[in-house]
Amino acid sequence: MELSQIINKIILADVLDGLSEIPDNSIHLIITSPPYNLAKDYSNHSDELPYQDYLKWMQKVWSECKRVLVKGGRICINIGENKRQNITYPTFSAFIEQCVDIGMLYRGTLIWNKNSAAKHTAWGSWNSCSNPHIVPRHEYIIIFSKDTFKLQGDISKCDLNKDGKEFMEYTRSVWAFGTESKIKIGHPAPFPLELPYKLIKFYSYKDNIVLDPFAGSGTTGIASLKLGRKFILIDNSKEYVELMKKRFLKELEGNLFCNFKEIEILNLINHNIPVMLVPSPIH
């Protein structure tokens, strides 16, 4: 499929089918939070695969992501800790190993401090050193580049604040901001807008193309349009595609970088291609 046919569109498809539609060397930045395989209640995905099957599947996804990235393009993968019963299989480190094995260049890991003070009772051995449990209040954002660390672009299209304060803030390895409400968004595992917003400003130029192959509630697309980037979103759930539609209309109405026009949802599951109104960047 030609790149122009999928810019600023949502692809309703299984992730590997959707990625197969994207041309080689066409995406500047990928931001995604794949299913954690922690038995989350997704509408169209089994989030409780045998662990090795899960990793084999994700290896194929990372290989496709590398294929579609431009030289110097980046991928930012948000992943949390495993359940305590599987803590000896840290998924974030497995993903690092997988991406390095396919030749991606490791840029480092951001720690997302979620500022969470939620109550919990999973202490392990209460008030005892025999088997205390660590309760995660953080997630990881692991970052890689394709072929070279430098992404070519027009420096005038870098929209970090000119005083350097944003740059200095973003270079610190711990980012602190709260989580997003599952009930408010209507998705079992939404990340907050601040996460893709900061990554997009830090790792891409205006007019670059941003991809989220596990788009969920569409937050990456919303942040992309707010910042004058283009997007491609992939998800295999019709329910979540409808959710994206509602969020786009609500959260981007009146945004100076966007106007409203008809844009296709490319439905690769049943080939019935509806049209919906969502914002598209003003050129």
C-alpha positions in Angstrom: 0.0 0.0 0.0 1.2 3.5 -0.8 2.2 5.6 2.3 -0.1 8.4 1.2 -3.1 6.0 1.5 -2.5 5.3 5.2 -1.3 8.7 6.6 -3.5 10.0 9.4 -5.6 6.8 9.3 -6.5 4.1 11.7 -5.9 0.5 10.5 -8.3 -2.0 12.0 -6.2 -5.2 11.8 -4.1 -7.6 13.8 -0.8 -5.9 14.4 1.3 -7.9 12.0 -1.3 -7.6 9.2 -1.4 -3.9 9.8 2.3 -3.4 9.9 2.6 -5.4 6.6 0.7 -2.5 4.9 3.3 0.1 5.8 6.2 0.6 3.3 9.8 0.1 4.3 11.7 3.0 5.7 8.7 5.3 6.1 8.1 5.9 9.8 10.1 8.4 11.9 8.9 7.4 15.4 7.1 4.5 17.0 5.5 4.9 20.4 3.6 1.9 21.7 2.6 0.0 24.8 2.0 -3.6 23.8 -0.2 -6.0 25.7 1.7 -6.8 28.9 0.5 -10.4 28.9 -0.9 -9.9 32.4 -4.5 -11.0 31.7 -5.8 -7.5 31.0 -9.4 -7.6 29.8 -8.9 -6.4 26.2 -11.9 -6.6 23.9 -10.2 -8.6 21.1 -7.0 -10.1 22.4 -6.0 -12.9 24.7 -3.6 -11.3 27.2 -2.6 -14.5 28.9 -0.5 -16.3 26.3 2.2 -18.9 27.3 5.2 -16.6 28.1 7.5 -18.0 25.4 4.7 -17.7 22.8 4.2 -14.1 23.8 7.9 -13.4 23.3 8.0 -15.1 19.9 5.0 -13.0 18.8 6.6 -9.8 20.1 9.9 -10.6 18.3 8.0 -10.6 15.0 6.4 -7.3 15.9 9.8 -5.6 16.7 11.2 -7.0 13.4 8.4 -5.4 11.5 8.8 -2.2 13.4 12.4 -2.0 12.4 11.6 -2.6 8.8 9.2 0.4 8.6 11.4 2.8 10.4 13.6 5.3 8.5 17.3 5.4 9.1 17.7 7.0 12.5 14.1 6.4 13.3 13.2 5.6 16.9 11.0 3.2 18.8 9.8 3.9 22.3 8.3 0.9 24.1 6.3 1.3 27.3 6.2 -1.8 29.4 5.5 -2.5 33.1 6.7 -5.1 35.5 5.6 -8.7 35.5 3.2 -10.1 37.9 4.9 -11.2 41.1 4.5 -14.9 40.3 6.4 -14.2 37.0 8.9 -11.7 38.4 11.8 -14.0 37.4 10.9 -13.2 33.7 11.3 -9.5 33.5 9.6 -8.6 30.1 11.3 -5.2 29.8 14.7 -6.8 29.8 13.5 -9.5 27.3 12.3 -6.7 25.0 15.7 -5.0 25.2 17.4 -8.3 24.3 15.0 -8.9 21.4 15.5 -5.5 19.9 19.3 -5.6 20.3 19.3 -9.1 18.7 17.6 -7.7 15.5 20.2 -5.0 15.3 18.4 -2.0 16.9 20.6 0.5 18.7 19.8 0.8 22.4 19.4 4.4 23.4 18.5 3.8 27.1 15.6 3.4 29.4 13.3 6.0 30.9 11.7 5.3 34.3 8.1 6.5 34.4 7.4 7.3 38.0 3.6 7.0 38.1 3.3 9.0 41.4 0.8 6.3 42.5 -0.3 6.1 46.0 -3.0 3.4 45.5 -3.6 1.1 48.4 -2.2 -2.4 48.2 -2.0 -5.6 50.2 0.6 -7.5 48.4 3.4 -7.3 51.0 4.6 -10.9 50.7 5.8 -11.6 54.2 4.2 -8.7 56.2 6.7 -6.8 58.3 9.3 -9.5 57.9 12.5 -9.9 55.9 11.7 -13.5 55.0 10.0 -12.8 51.6 9.0 -9.1 51.2 7.5 -8.0 47.9 8.4 -4.9 45.9 5.2 -3.1 44.7 5.9 -1.3 41.4 5.1 2.4 41.3 6.9 2.7 37.9 7.0 1.5 34.4 9.7 1.5 31.7 10.0 3.2 28.4 12.8 1.5 26.5 14.2 3.4 23.4 16.0 2.2 20.3 17.2 3.7 17.0 17.5 2.1 13.6 21.0 1.9 12.1 22.2 5.3 13.5 21.5 7.4 16.5 21.0 10.6 14.6 17.6 11.4 12.9 18.0 13.7 9.9 15.6 16.6 9.8 15.0 20.3 9.5 16.2 21.9 12.7 13.5 24.6 12.3 10.9 21.9 12.8 12.2 20.9 16.2 9.6 22.4 18.6 11.4 22.0 21.9 11.3 25.2 23.9 14.1 27.5 22.8 15.3 28.1 26.3 16.4 24.5 26.6 14.3 23.8 29.7 12.2 21.1 28.1 15.3 19.5 26.6 17.0 19.4 30.0 13.8 18.0 31.6 13.4 15.3 29.0 17.0 14.1 29.1 16.6 13.1 32.8 16.0 9.4 33.1 13.1 9.6 35.5 9.8 11.1 34.2 7.2 11.7 36.9 3.5 12.1 36.0 0.3 10.3 37.0 -1.6 7.6 35.3 -4.8 7.8 33.2 -8.2 6.6 34.4 -9.4 3.3 32.8 -13.0 4.3 33.5 -12.7 7.8 32.1 -11.0 6.6 28.9 -12.9 3.3 28.5 -9.8 1.1 27.9 -8.2 -1.4 30.3 -4.7 0.0 29.9 -4.5 3.6 28.7 -1.4 5.7 29.1 -1.7 9.4 29.8 -1.3 12.0 27.0 1.8 13.3 28.6 3.7 10.1 27.8 3.5 10.3 24.0 3.5 14.1 24.0 6.9 14.3 25.6 8.4 11.5 23.5 7.1 13.1 20.3 8.6 16.5 21.1 11.9 14.9 22.2 12.4 12.4 19.4 10.8 13.8 16.2 10.4 16.9 14.0 7.1 18.5 13.0 5.6 16.8 10.0 7.3 13.5 10.9 5.1 10.3 10.9 4.4 8.7 14.2 3.1 5.1 14.4 1.4 3.2 17.2 0.9 -0.5 16.3 -1.1 -1.2 19.5 -3.1 2.0 19.4 -5.7 1.2 22.0 -7.5 4.4 22.9 -5.6 6.5 20.3 -3.6 8.7 22.7 -0.5 8.6 20.5 -2.5 9.8 17.5 -4.0 12.6 19.6 -0.6 13.8 20.8 0.8 13.6 17.2 -1.9 15.9 15.9 -1.6 18.3 18.8 2.1 18.6 17.9 1.7 18.9 14.1 2.9 15.4 13.3 1.2 12.8 11.1 0.1 9.4 12.5 -0.7 5.8 11.7 -2.6 3.8 14.3 -3.2 0.1 14.3 -5.6 -1.9 16.5 -7.5 -5.1 16.1 -10.6 -4.1 18.1 -13.6 -2.4 16.4 -14.7 -1.3 19.9 -11.4 0.6 20.4 -11.5 2.1 17.0 -14.9 3.6 17.8 -13.4 4.8 21.1 -10.6 6.5 19.2 -13.2 8.3 17.0 -15.0 9.7 20.0 -11.7 10.8 21.7 -10.4 12.5 18.5 -13.6 14.5 18.1 -13.7 15.5 21.8 -10.1 16.2 22.6 -9.0 17.9 19.3 -11.9 20.1 18.6 -10.7 23.6 18.1 -7.0 22.7 18.2 -5.1 25.2 16.1 -3.0 22.5 14.4 -6.0 20.5 13.2 -9.2 20.8 11.2 -12.0 18.3 10.5 -12.3 16.3 7.4 -13.3 12.8 6.4 -10.6 10.2 6.9 -10.8 6.4 6.4 -10.5 3.6 8.8 -8.8 0.9 6.9 -10.5 -2.2 8.0 -8.4 -5.3 7.1 -10.4 -7.7 9.2 -13.6 -7.8 7.1 -12.7 -5.3 4.3 -15.7 -3.1 5.1 -14.1 0.3 5.1 -16.2 3.0 6.9 -15.5 6.7 6.9 -15.4 8.8 10.0 -14.7 12.4 10.9 -11.5 13.0 12.8 -9.0 15.9 12.8 -6.2 16.1 10.3 -3.2 18.4 10.4 -3.5 21.8 8.7 -0.9 22.1 6.0 
